[in-house]
């Protein structure tokens, strides 16, 4: 929605949500007196007095519908519990709000379901696909949210007290077998939808009890989507596609929240559908096209007794025993992780992973110094690297650099983003990477350039016709591998996309 200005209030966005069955209206406003935008949530049909009354009925609801938190993850139990809570809530509404009509009763019942077995007022921001992060910073200030387009906003949702935040964190922990209390005041957990949760308790957190939710991306990024929003140029994306097609291993680096894993996910549409893919992650962030043979594995934290831990290293070793063609590694952090990654490359697997580093040269330094400490000469097993960058002030993400790894293990930056004019400039010609593509793909330098241009043209066509869904994008690329001429003919004739084009 376009920005609308009214007096000293600027409406930045307005939309509706369905928060677990409850209709929600969202307004994002910038006022002259505020330094950050306001994220305002309203529940049509539920006034402040009504909300306070419903909250006061919580203990009575618990008596009527006892809840076993350890079973909430079980779908059958949750479905049955939802029906029982809906039934009990309508009984209480009739008791305390006599004369409430059917539609209004349904709205109030949905709110009570969210309050009892959901996340209360947090259900609205959790359901908002425009948000990346939700931050509860104690009970003395409103909840903050990070909007994908606008950035950090202060919401009109405020926890009633510190106990309510503690109860929320404890409830999340119980659902996934995690513990948080005064003896264990830090908790990392994962919601059923894949969202990551971190919680800390006072006095470890001096502002009070906190909860931070990094939301799982329900609509994962694909390369055409990144081309469309300017994150990467079609030419760089086409070169990455050619690398993946020829099973050249790549490393994606960047700072926190720079989009490393999103870029890894976006690149996955280039995998040939005839490959067996195994991913290892600490939390579930990857979503690959459904047509792939893909095995997803996640690490596991130890239980309260310190048993049952499964590390990334354990998963990587196990993955090598499952005959993968392609391995995806969520993040390389330790020497063992790196050792196994290079072992996978040297035994003939294409490996794609992420690491924290700010640019191409820093990536080499990070990989070759403690704690990872890979011998520099081993770095040449990686064909190239992509550096993801998040410009916080402008609220955009870009590929900062794309480079190749030379035989010496050093990085040679081929492309770099120019912040002044938001373009991607070529800094140098390929040497080692073109040699590798020539070796494994049998292509001359001219043929490499032609292949990159061809793939860039296909990506531009996908962008033009909004083929950015992960399954549709993967479907087009898979058809390219199966019948290249047919796909090129469709693109050359600028035929609008439908899946029937390839049948």
N, C-alpha and C positions, 0 to 999 in steps of 0.2 A: 504494500500500500504506500502511496506517495505521502511525504510528510505534509502535515496540515498545521497551520499556525493559527492560534486563537488567543488574542491579547498577548500575555507573556507566557502562554503555554503552547508548546509545540508538540503535536501528536506525531510520534515517530512511527508507530505501528498500532494496529488493532486487529485482533482475530479471535476466533472462538476455539475452544478445546473440548474434548470429551475426556474427562478425568475419571476413568474407571466407572463410567455410567453416569457421571455428573456433568451437567453443562456448565462451562466456565467461560467467562469473557475476560480477555486480556487487553489492557491498554498500556502502551509504553509512552511516557510523556517526558518532555524536558521543560522544566520551568526556569524562569529567570533567576530565581533564588537558589536553585540547586546546581551543584557542580556535576552531578551524575544523573542519568535518566532514572525515572521511577517506573517500576514494573508493577502495575496494579491489577490485581486479580479480584474479580467479583463473581459471586455465585447467585445468579438470578433466582429469586424466590426464597432466598435465605438471608434475612436481615441479621444485624449484629446481636440483637436480643434473642432471636431464635437460635442462633449458633451457640450462644452461651448456655441456653436451656438444654440443647442437645448434648453439649459437652458435660453438663452436670448429670446427665443420665447414664454416663459411662459405667459407673459401678453397678447400677441396676441391670444394665445390658450384660455385663460380665457374669452376673449371677444367673441370668436367664439363658445365656449361651456361652458356657465355658469354652475356652480356646486352648488347644494344644499347639504352641508355637512351633514345636519340632516337626509337626505334620503339615504346616501351611504350604510347604513346597510341593506337597502331593496334590495333584490336580483334583482327584475325586474328593479328597477331604475338603479342599478349598471350595469346590463347587457346592458341596453339601452345607458347609459352614456359612457360605454367602446366603443361601436360601434361608437358613435358620436365623441369621442376623436380620435379614430383610423382614421376616415374619415377626420377630420380636420387636423390631424398631417400629413397625406399624401399630403393634399393640400399645407401645409406650406413647406414640404420637396421638392415638385415640384417647389415651388416658390424660395426657398433659396438654394436648392441643385439640380439644374436641371440636368437631365441625370442619376439620381440615379436608379439603377436596382431594379427589383421587390423584390428579396430576401433581399437586403440591406435596401430597403424601409420598409420592414416588421420589420427588426431588429430595425431600428430607430423609427418606429412607436410604437413598444413595449416599448422602452425606454421612450418615451414621455407619454405613458399611465401610466407607473410607476411613472413618475415625476408629472403627473397631479392628478391622483386619487389614487395612491399608496403611498409608502414611499420613492420614489426616490432611491438613492443609498443604502438605508437601506433594500430595497427589497431583495438584495442578501443574507445578513446575516440572515434576517428573514426566508428566504426559506431554509437555510442550517440546516438540521436536525442533524448535528454534533455539533451544538452550543446550549448552555444552556442560555447564557446571552449576551446582547449587551449593551455597555455602551458608551454614548455620553457625554464626559467630557468637554464641552465648545468647542469653535471653534479654540482654540490655539493648540490643539493636535489631532492626529488621533483618530478615533473610536476604542475602545477596544472590543474584543469578548472573551467569555469563551468557549473553545473547550472541548468536553466531554473527549477526550483522552489526549489532549496536555495541557490543562489549558488555562490561560490567554495569549492572543496574541494581538499584536498591528497591526491594519489593515492599508491598504493604502487608506482608505476612510476618508476624512476630511471635516467637514462642512465648507462651504464657509465663514460664518459669524454667529454672535450671533442671528441675526434676523431670519435666516433660521431655527435654532433650535427652537426658539420661535414659528415660524409659524407651524413647525412640531408638537410641543406639543399642540398648540391651535387646530390644525386640528384634532388630535387624540381625544382631549377633546370634541370638537363639535360633533363628530360622536357618542359619547356614553353619551352625556348629562352632561359632566363635564366642569368645568370652570377653566382656569388658566390665571392670569393676575397679575399686580403689587399688587393688594389688596388681591389676593388669589394665592400666588406664589408656592404653593405645590399642586400636583395633583396625585391621584391614579386612574388608569383606566384599562380597559380590552379590548383587541382587539377582533375582531370577531372570531378569531381562539382560543380564550381562553388565549392568552399570556397576562401577567401582565405588565403594564407600570407605571413607576413613573417618574415624571418630577418636576424639581425645577428651579426657575428663579434667576438670579443675582439681588440683592446682597446677597440673602439668601444663594445661592451657590457661594462662592467666586471665583471659577474657571470659572464662566460663567454659561449660561443656560445648564441644563443637562437633558438627557433622559436615563432611564435604562429600558430595556425590558427583563423580565424573560420569556423565550419562553415556550409555552405550548407543552407538549410532545405528538406528533402525534402518536407515537408508544409506548404506555404505558408499563411500566415494568410489568413482570409477575414473579412468583416465579421460574419457570424453567430458565428464563433469569438471575435472580439474582444468582441462583446456578451455572449457566454456567460461569459467570464472577467472581465468588468467593466471592460475597457479603455475602453469607450465606451458611452454610453446608447443604447437603441433610438431615442430621439427625435433625438439628434444624428446618429446613423447614417442615419436616415430623411431628415434635411435634406441630408446629404451626397449621398445617393442622388438626391434631387430636383435638386440642383445639377448632378450629373453627367448626369442624364437631359436636362437643358436646356443641356448643353454649356457650363457655366460653369467657367472655369479655376480651379484650387485650388492652393495651395502648402502643403506639409507641412514644418514645421520641428521642431527638437528638438536635443538634445545627442547626443553619441556614444553609440551603442547604445541610444538611447531608443525605437527601433522605427519610425523615419521610413519606411524602405523597406518594412517589413512592413505599415505602414498604407496605403502606396500600393498595395501588392499586394492588400491586403484590399479596397480601394475598387474594384479593377479588375472585380470581379464585377458592378458596376453599369453597365458599358459596354454600350450596345446592340449586339447581335451583327451588326448591319448596317454597323458602322463598321470602317474600316481603321485598325489601331493600329500605331504604330511606337515602340519603346522604345530609348533610348540610355543605356548604363551603362558605368561603368569596370570593374565586375566583375558577373557574372551573378547577380542576386538576385531578379529578378521571375519569377514563374510564373503565367501567365494561363490561364483555361479553354481547353481544346483546341478548342472550337467557334468561337473567334474567328479572324478574319483578322489575325494578329499577326506582325510582323517585329521580331525582336530583334537589336540591333547592339551590339557591345562595342568599347571603345577598345583600342589596342595600344601597348605600350611600345616604344621603339626597340631595335634589336638591339645587340650589343656594339660595332658600328661606328657607332652613332648614327643608323641609318637605319630607315625603315619605320614611324615613329610615326604613330598615328591618334588624334587627340584627340577629346574630347567635342564640341568646337566643329565639327570636321570632320564628325562623325556627324550633328549637328543640321542642318547645312547640307545634307548629303546626304539626310537624312530628308525635308526640305521638298520635295525633288524627286521623292519617291515617292508623292505625293498621299495624305498621311495625313489622316484625320479627327480622330484623337486622337494626341497625342504625349506620351510619358512620358520624363521627364528624371531620370536617377539622382540627380544632385546638381548644383546651380548653385554654381559656385565663382569664376568669373572674370567680368569685364565682357563678354567675348565670349559666354560662355554665356548671360548674362542678356539681352544684346542680341538674340541669336537666339531666345531663349524669347519675348520680347515681340513680335518680328517674326512669330513663328508665331501668337501670339494675335491680332495685328492683321490677319493675313491670313485669319482665319476658322477657325483650328484651336482645338480644346479642348486645353489643355496642363495636365499635372499633373506637378509636380516636387517635389524636396526641397531643403532648405538647412539648414545648421547655425545655430541660434539658439535661445535659451532660452524665449522667450515671444513673443506676438504683436507687442508694441511693438518688441522687439529684432529681430524679423524685418524689420520696416520699416527700422529703423536699419541693419541689416546690408546690406540690399538697396540702400539709398540712399547708402551711404558707401563709401570705398575698401576693398577693391579692386574691388568690384562696381559701385558708383556709378551706379545707375539714377536718372534724374531722378524725384523723388518723385511728380510728377503722373502718371507712367507706371504707377505701382503700381495705379491704379484699373482697369487692364486685368484684374487678378486679382480674381475675385469674392469669394473667401474664403480663410481659412487655418486649418489644423489644427496645433496644437502638441502633439507627442508628448513624454511625460515618463517617465523611469524612476526609480522610488523605490528606491534601492539597499538601504536598510536593511530595507524591508518586502518587497523582492523582487518588486515589481509594476510594471506599465507602465499608464499612464493617458493619456487625452487631457486635457492640462492646460487648454487653451483652444481654443475654436472662435470665430472672429471673421470679420467682413466687412471689406472695404476700402472706405473712403469715397471720394468724388470728390476729396477733397484728398490722397489717398494714405495717410491715417492708418488705423490699425486700430481697429475698434470691437468689443470683446470681447462676444460674445453669451452664451457659456456658459463656466463655469470649474469645474474640479474642486475640491471641498472635501476636503482631506486628513483632517480630523478625523473626518468621518463617511462618507468614501468615497462621496460623491454628486456629482452634477453640477447646479450651480445656474445658472439663467438670470439674467444680470446686466442685459440690456437687450433691447429689441425690435429686430428687423431694420428697417433703413431702405433702404440702397442695395441689399442683396441681394434684398429682396422686390421692389424696383422692377425689378431685372434679371430676376428670375424672371417677373414680370408681363409684362415686355417680350417675352421670348423664349418663355414658356410660355402667355401669355394667361390667367393665373390671377389671381383676386382674392385679397386677403389671407386671407379665410376658406377659399378653395379651397387655398391654399398650406398652411394649417394642417391641413386635411383630408387632403391628399396626404401630408404628413409623418406624420400619425397612421396612415394606411393602410399606409405603408411600414414603420413601426415595428411594426405588427401582424404583417406578413409576416415581418419579421426575428425577432420573438419566436417565431413558429411554426417557423421554420427552426432556431432555437436549441433549442426544445423537442424537436424530432425529430432533432437532431444533424446537420442538413444543413450541415456545416462544411467538407467537402471542396471544393477549388477548382472542380472540374468539376461537382459536384452543385449547389453554390451558384450557379454561373454558369448552369447549366441551368434552375434555378427562375426566376431573374431574366429570362432570355431568354424563357421561357414567359410571364412577366408582360407583357413588351413585346408579345408575339405575341397573347396571349389573356388580357387582364387579368381579365375577368369569371370565367373558369374558375379562375384561380389564387385569386382572392378567395373564390370559392365553396368551394374546398378548404380554405382557411385559416379561413373563417367556420364551417365544419362540423367543424373540428379533425380532419381526416382525416390519419392518419399518412403520412409521406412514403415513396413509392417512385417510381422514375422512370416506372413504368407509369401513374401518375396522369395524365400529360400526353400519353399516346399514344392 
